Amino acid sequence: MLTLSGGRKNVKTFQVVNAGVIEHEIVARDTLFKLSRLYYGNAGGWNRIYQANQGILANPNALEIGQVLRIPQ
């Protein structure tokens, strides 16, 4: 398990599942845009994260604290 603080109060917790996927636990104020910037360097990858998690995300704008999302690499 690894953590990133990014200079923010909320600590990001994630785990490398395999060479192509990271699991990220949602914390307060996370959005798919923010996750895309964190993992891909720009907000344009938010839909890639959404597509990888459609089984647990009914709405890309309604992330729940504690949800674990898969971040494809």
C-alpha positions, 0 to 999 in steps of 0.5 A: 500500500502506498500513499501520496499527500500531494501537499493536501490534507487528504492522503491518497491511498492506492495499491498497485494491483498488477503492472497495468492497474492501480487501485485508489481509495476515494477520499473527500473531494476526489473527482475523476478529473482530479484522479486523472490529473494525479495518475495521468498528468491531465484531466483528459483521462477521467473517462478512461477511469470511469469506463474501467469502473462502470460496474461500481459507478452509476454516476461519474460525478457521485464518488463515495468516500471509501470506494476503491476505483481501478486506475488503468495505466 
